[in-house]
Amino acid sequence: MKRIIGMGIGVVYLGIAYGAYTRAAAGWDTGYGDVGLWWTVIAIILTIAAGGALIGTWIHTQQTDR
């Protein structure tokens, strides 16, 4: 159950990061470089958080032989 919840949180973070990337692209396309820059920074932070959630969940929910 912990693995499902952790992976779900990681996927939600990836979805939010995708939304931030699309807003950043819209900002760059319309000529608002500052908007594009900060949405890109937010998207990178969210992508790192998603990776941490996915990898951390995978590592910490492995079966041990003890």
Backbone atoms as SQL, in Angstrom:
CREATE TABLE atoms (id INTEGER PRIMARY KEY, chain TEXT, resi INTEGER, resn TEXT, atom TEXT, x REAL, y REAL, z REAL);
INSERT INTO atoms VALUES
  (1, 'A', 1, 'MET', 'N', 0.818, -1.193, 0.000),
  (2, 'A', 1, 'MET', 'CA', 0.000, 0.000, 0.000),
  (3, 'A', 1, 'MET', 'C', 0.866, 1.262, 0.000),
  (4, 'A', 2, 'LYS', 'N', 1.983, 1.224, 0.759),
  (5, 'A', 2, 'LYS', 'CA', 2.874, 2.388, 0.797),
  (6, 'A', 2, 'LYS', 'C', 3.470, 2.668, -0.574),
  (7, 'A', 3, 'ARG', 'N', 3.782, 1.603, -1.311),
  (8, 'A', 3, 'ARG', 'CA', 4.367, 1.789, -2.637),
  (9, 'A', 3, 'ARG', 'C', 3.364, 2.461, -3.567),
  (10, 'A', 4, 'ILE', 'N', 2.115, 2.073, -3.506),
  (11, 'A', 4, 'ILE', 'CA', 1.089, 2.665, -4.375),
  (12, 'A', 4, 'ILE', 'C', 0.916, 4.146, -4.063),
  (13, 'A', 5, 'ILE', 'N', 0.863, 4.486, -2.787),
  (14, 'A', 5, 'ILE', 'CA', 0.689, 5.885, -2.398),
  (15, 'A', 5, 'ILE', 'C', 1.900, 6.712, -2.810),
  (16, 'A', 6, 'GLY', 'N', 3.102, 6.203, -2.551),
  (17, 'A', 6, 'GLY', 'CA', 4.313, 6.935, -2.912),
  (18, 'A', 6, 'GLY', 'C', 4.442, 7.143, -4.407),
  (19, 'A', 7, 'MET', 'N', 4.171, 6.103, -5.169),
  (20, 'A', 7, 'MET', 'CA', 4.242, 6.230, -6.629),
  (21, 'A', 7, 'MET', 'C', 3.155, 7.177, -7.141),
  (22, 'A', 8, 'GLY', 'N', 1.989, 7.125, -6.525),
  (23, 'A', 8, 'GLY', 'CA', 0.913, 8.039, -6.910),
  (24, 'A', 8, 'GLY', 'C', 1.290, 9.491, -6.681),
  (25, 'A', 9, 'ILE', 'N', 1.943, 9.758, -5.546),
  (26, 'A', 9, 'ILE', 'CA', 2.391, 11.120, -5.262),
  (27, 'A', 9, 'ILE', 'C', 3.421, 11.553, -6.296),
  (28, 'A', 10, 'GLY', 'N', 4.338, 10.658, -6.656),
  (29, 'A', 10, 'GLY', 'CA', 5.332, 10.983, -7.674),
  (30, 'A', 10, 'GLY', 'C', 4.701, 11.301, -9.020),
  (31, 'A', 11, 'VAL', 'N', 3.686, 10.537, -9.386),
  (32, 'A', 11, 'VAL', 'CA', 2.999, 10.781, -10.664),
  (33, 'A', 11, 'VAL', 'C', 2.232, 12.103, -10.620),
  (34, 'A', 12, 'VAL', 'N', 1.624, 12.414, -9.484),
  (35, 'A', 12, 'VAL', 'CA', 0.927, 13.704, -9.350),
  (36, 'A', 12, 'VAL', 'C', 1.919, 14.851, -9.499),
  (37, 'A', 13, 'TYR', 'N', 3.088, 14.730, -8.854),
  (38, 'A', 13, 'TYR', 'CA', 4.121, 15.762, -9.002),
  (39, 'A', 13, 'TYR', 'C', 4.560, 15.897, -10.460),
  (40, 'A', 14, 'LEU', 'N', 4.683, 14.784, -11.158),
  (41, 'A', 14, 'LEU', 'CA', 5.046, 14.853, -12.579),
  (42, 'A', 14, 'LEU', 'C', 3.974, 15.577, -13.385),
  (43, 'A', 15, 'GLY', 'N', 2.718, 15.338, -13.066),
  (44, 'A', 15, 'GLY', 'CA', 1.631, 16.038, -13.752),
  (45, 'A', 15, 'GLY', 'C', 1.662, 17.536, -13.495),
  (46, 'A', 16, 'ILE', 'N', 1.922, 17.916, -12.250),
  (47, 'A', 16, 'ILE', 'CA', 2.012, 19.338, -11.923),
  (48, 'A', 16, 'ILE', 'C', 3.225, 19.960, -12.617),
  (49, 'A', 17, 'ALA', 'N', 4.337, 19.219, -12.666),
  (50, 'A', 17, 'ALA', 'CA', 5.535, 19.716, -13.346),
  (51, 'A', 17, 'ALA', 'C', 5.261, 19.915, -14.833),
  (52, 'A', 18, 'TYR', 'N', 4.523, 18.992, -15.441),
  (53, 'A', 18, 'TYR', 'CA', 4.168, 19.141, -16.853),
  (54, 'A', 18, 'TYR', 'C', 3.355, 20.421, -17.061),
  (55, 'A', 19, 'GLY', 'N', 2.421, 20.685, -16.160),
  (56, 'A', 19, 'GLY', 'CA', 1.643, 21.921, -16.246),
  (57, 'A', 19, 'GLY', 'C', 2.522, 23.152, -16.132),
  (58, 'A', 20, 'ALA', 'N', 3.523, 23.092, -15.258),
  (59, 'A', 20, 'ALA', 'CA', 4.441, 24.220, -15.112),
  (60, 'A', 20, 'ALA', 'C', 5.283, 24.397, -16.377),
  (61, 'A', 21, 'TYR', 'N', 5.722, 23.282, -16.973),
  (62, 'A', 21, 'TYR', 'CA', 6.475, 23.384, -18.224),
  (63, 'A', 21, 'TYR', 'C', 5.633, 24.003, -19.339),
  (64, 'A', 22, 'THR', 'N', 4.358, 23.663, -19.406),
  (65, 'A', 22, 'THR', 'CA', 3.510, 24.250, -20.462),
  (66, 'A', 22, 'THR', 'C', 3.293, 25.742, -20.217),
  (67, 'A', 23, 'ARG', 'N', 3.166, 26.147, -18.968),
  (68, 'A', 23, 'ARG', 'CA', 3.053, 27.583, -18.675),
  (69, 'A', 23, 'ARG', 'C', 4.350, 28.310, -19.000),
  (70, 'A', 24, 'ALA', 'N', 5.474, 27.656, -18.731),
  (71, 'A', 24, 'ALA', 'CA', 6.763, 28.264, -19.068),
  (72, 'A', 24, 'ALA', 'C', 6.885, 28.440, -20.575),
  (73, 'A', 25, 'ALA', 'N', 6.488, 27.426, -21.327),
  (74, 'A', 25, 'ALA', 'CA', 6.552, 27.519, -22.784),
  (75, 'A', 25, 'ALA', 'C', 5.654, 28.640, -23.297),
  (76, 'A', 26, 'ALA', 'N', 4.476, 28.771, -22.697),
  (77, 'A', 26, 'ALA', 'CA', 3.573, 29.850, -23.106),
  (78, 'A', 26, 'ALA', 'C', 4.185, 31.211, -22.791),
  (79, 'A', 27, 'GLY', 'N', 4.854, 31.309, -21.654),
  (80, 'A', 27, 'GLY', 'CA', 5.514, 32.564, -21.299),
  (81, 'A', 27, 'GLY', 'C', 6.623, 32.922, -22.273),
  (82, 'A', 28, 'TRP', 'N', 7.447, 31.931, -22.627),
  (83, 'A', 28, 'TRP', 'CA', 8.533, 32.189, -23.577),
  (84, 'A', 28, 'TRP', 'C', 7.967, 32.555, -24.950),
  (85, 'A', 29, 'ASP', 'N', 6.907, 31.860, -25.381),
  (86, 'A', 29, 'ASP', 'CA', 6.348, 32.093, -26.715),
  (87, 'A', 29, 'ASP', 'C', 5.724, 33.475, -26.859),
  (88, 'A', 30, 'THR', 'N', 5.156, 34.003, -25.791),
  (89, 'A', 30, 'THR', 'CA', 4.503, 35.316, -25.872),
  (90, 'A', 30, 'THR', 'C', 5.451, 36.466, -25.588),
  (91, 'A', 31, 'GLY', 'N', 6.724, 36.153, -25.335),
  (92, 'A', 31, 'GLY', 'CA', 7.697, 37.222, -25.145),
  (93, 'A', 31, 'GLY', 'C', 7.911, 37.629, -23.704),
  (94, 'A', 32, 'TYR', 'N', 7.286, 36.935, -22.771),
  (95, 'A', 32, 'TYR', 'CA', 7.477, 37.236, -21.359),
  (96, 'A', 32, 'TYR', 'C', 8.546, 36.302, -20.798),
  (97, 'A', 33, 'GLY', 'N', 9.789, 36.709, -20.961),
  (98, 'A', 33, 'GLY', 'CA', 10.909, 35.878, -20.547),
  (99, 'A', 33, 'GLY', 'C', 10.952, 35.635, -19.049),
  (100, 'A', 34, 'ASP', 'N', 10.531, 36.642, -18.261),
  (101, 'A', 34, 'ASP', 'CA', 10.553, 36.454, -16.815),
  (102, 'A', 34, 'ASP', 'C', 9.549, 35.398, -16.373),
  (103, 'A', 35, 'VAL', 'N', 8.388, 35.386, -16.997),
  (104, 'A', 35, 'VAL', 'CA', 7.382, 34.369, -16.682),
  (105, 'A', 35, 'VAL', 'C', 7.891, 32.990, -17.095),
  (106, 'A', 36, 'GLY', 'N', 8.473, 32.915, -18.274),
  (107, 'A', 36, 'GLY', 'CA', 9.022, 31.647, -18.741),
  (108, 'A', 36, 'GLY', 'C', 10.130, 31.143, -17.833),
  (109, 'A', 37, 'LEU', 'N', 10.997, 32.043, -17.399),
  (110, 'A', 37, 'LEU', 'CA', 12.099, 31.652, -16.528),
  (111, 'A', 37, 'LEU', 'C', 11.607, 31.086, -15.209),
  (112, 'A', 38, 'TRP', 'N', 10.709, 31.787, -14.544),
  (113, 'A', 38, 'TRP', 'CA', 10.293, 31.345, -13.212),
  (114, 'A', 38, 'TRP', 'C', 9.421, 30.099, -13.267),
  (115, 'A', 39, 'TRP', 'N', 8.601, 29.954, -14.303),
  (116, 'A', 39, 'TRP', 'CA', 7.841, 28.707, -14.432),
  (117, 'A', 39, 'TRP', 'C', 8.770, 27.548, -14.755),
  (118, 'A', 40, 'THR', 'N', 9.863, 27.807, -15.465),
  (119, 'A', 40, 'THR', 'CA', 10.844, 26.760, -15.728),
  (120, 'A', 40, 'THR', 'C', 11.532, 26.343, -14.435),
  (121, 'A', 41, 'VAL', 'N', 11.883, 27.306, -13.599),
  (122, 'A', 41, 'VAL', 'CA', 12.500, 26.995, -12.304),
  (123, 'A', 41, 'VAL', 'C', 11.553, 26.160, -11.452),
  (124, 'A', 42, 'ILE', 'N', 10.290, 26.549, -11.406),
  (125, 'A', 42, 'ILE', 'CA', 9.297, 25.803, -10.635),
  (126, 'A', 42, 'ILE', 'C', 9.144, 24.390, -11.187),
  (127, 'A', 43, 'ALA', 'N', 9.112, 24.266, -12.513),
  (128, 'A', 43, 'ALA', 'CA', 8.960, 22.949, -13.138),
  (129, 'A', 43, 'ALA', 'C', 10.161, 22.049, -12.830),
  (130, 'A', 44, 'ILE', 'N', 11.355, 22.606, -12.827),
  (131, 'A', 44, 'ILE', 'CA', 12.543, 21.811, -12.504),
  (132, 'A', 44, 'ILE', 'C', 12.489, 21.323, -11.065),
  (133, 'A', 45, 'ILE', 'N', 12.114, 22.198, -10.150),
  (134, 'A', 45, 'ILE', 'CA', 12.007, 21.803, -8.740),
  (135, 'A', 45, 'ILE', 'C', 10.958, 20.704, -8.563),
  (136, 'A', 46, 'LEU', 'N', 9.826, 20.832, -9.236),
  (137, 'A', 46, 'LEU', 'CA', 8.783, 19.808, -9.146),
  (138, 'A', 46, 'LEU', 'C', 9.231, 18.485, -9.765),
  (139, 'A', 47, 'THR', 'N', 10.002, 18.551, -10.841),
  (140, 'A', 47, 'THR', 'CA', 10.506, 17.327, -11.455),
  (141, 'A', 47, 'THR', 'C', 11.493, 16.619, -10.532),
  (142, 'A', 48, 'ILE', 'N', 12.337, 17.379, -9.859),
  (143, 'A', 48, 'ILE', 'CA', 13.257, 16.791, -8.890),
  (144, 'A', 48, 'ILE', 'C', 12.482, 16.162, -7.736),
  (145, 'A', 49, 'ALA', 'N', 11.444, 16.838, -7.263),
  (146, 'A', 49, 'ALA', 'CA', 10.618, 16.290, -6.185),
  (147, 'A', 49, 'ALA', 'C', 9.924, 15.001, -6.622),
  (148, 'A', 50, 'ALA', 'N', 9.440, 14.970, -7.853),
  (149, 'A', 50, 'ALA', 'CA', 8.788, 13.765, -8.367),
  (150, 'A', 50, 'ALA', 'C', 9.776, 12.615, -8.455),
  (151, 'A', 51, 'GLY', 'N', 10.975, 12.902, -8.953),
  (152, 'A', 51, 'GLY', 'CA', 11.999, 11.867, -9.016),
  (153, 'A', 51, 'GLY', 'C', 12.359, 11.348, -7.639),
  (154, 'A', 52, 'GLY', 'N', 12.470, 12.244, -6.672),
  (155, 'A', 52, 'GLY', 'CA', 12.757, 11.834, -5.304),
  (156, 'A', 52, 'GLY', 'C', 11.661, 10.969, -4.721),
  (157, 'A', 53, 'ALA', 'N', 10.414, 11.333, -4.996),
  (158, 'A', 53, 'ALA', 'CA', 9.294, 10.540, -4.487),
  (159, 'A', 53, 'ALA', 'C', 9.265, 9.155, -5.126),
  (160, 'A', 54, 'LEU', 'N', 9.475, 9.090, -6.428),
  (161, 'A', 54, 'LEU', 'CA', 9.425, 7.804, -7.121),
  (162, 'A', 54, 'LEU', 'C', 10.600, 6.904, -6.727),
  (163, 'A', 55, 'ILE', 'N', 11.803, 7.454, -6.761),
  (164, 'A', 55, 'ILE', 'CA', 12.979, 6.648, -6.435),
  (165, 'A', 55, 'ILE', 'C', 12.998, 6.298, -4.950),
  (166, 'A', 56, 'GLY', 'N', 12.677, 7.259, -4.110),
  (167, 'A', 56, 'GLY', 'CA', 12.650, 6.995, -2.674),
  (168, 'A', 56, 'GLY', 'C', 11.614, 5.955, -2.293),
  (169, 'A', 57, 'THR', 'N', 10.457, 6.015, -2.919),
  (170, 'A', 57, 'THR', 'CA', 9.430, 5.011, -2.655),
  (171, 'A', 57, 'THR', 'C', 9.906, 3.641, -3.098),
  (172, 'A', 58, 'TRP', 'N', 10.521, 3.577, -4.260),
  (173, 'A', 58, 'TRP', 'CA', 10.997, 2.293, -4.772),
  (174, 'A', 58, 'TRP', 'C', 12.056, 1.700, -3.839),
  (175, 'A', 59, 'ILE', 'N', 12.995, 2.511, -3.398),
  (176, 'A', 59, 'ILE', 'CA', 14.075, 2.024, -2.541),
  (177, 'A', 59, 'ILE', 'C', 13.550, 1.587, -1.173),
  (178, 'A', 60, 'HIS', 'N', 12.679, 2.375, -0.578),
  (179, 'A', 60, 'HIS', 'CA', 12.261, 2.124, 0.794),
  (180, 'A', 60, 'HIS', 'C', 11.112, 1.130, 0.936),
  (181, 'A', 61, 'THR', 'N', 10.596, 0.640, -0.180),
  (182, 'A', 61, 'THR', 'CA', 9.538, -0.368, -0.082),
  (183, 'A', 61, 'THR', 'C', 9.986, -1.720, -0.615),
  (184, 'A', 62, 'GLN', 'N', 11.290, -1.925, -0.795),
  (185, 'A', 62, 'GLN', 'CA', 11.812, -3.203, -1.235),
  (186, 'A', 62, 'GLN', 'C', 11.770, -4.216, -0.082),
  (187, 'A', 63, 'GLN', 'N', 11.553, -5.450, -0.416),
  (188, 'A', 63, 'GLN', 'CA', 11.566, -6.513, 0.571),
  (189, 'A', 63, 'GLN', 'C', 13.001, -6.813, 0.983),
  (190, 'A', 64, 'THR', 'N', 13.212, -7.038, 2.252),
  (191, 'A', 64, 'THR', 'CA', 14.548, -7.395, 2.739),
  (192, 'A', 64, 'THR', 'C', 14.556, -8.878, 3.102),
  (193, 'A', 65, 'ASP', 'N', 15.736, -9.468, 3.110),
  (194, 'A', 65, 'ASP', 'CA', 15.874, -10.882, 3.424),
  (195, 'A', 65, 'ASP', 'C', 16.197, -11.146, 4.892),
  (196, 'A', 66, 'ARG', 'N', 16.045, -10.177, 5.727),
  (197, 'A', 66, 'ARG', 'CA', 16.359, -10.350, 7.147),
  (198, 'A', 66, 'ARG', 'C', 15.310, -11.111, 7.879);
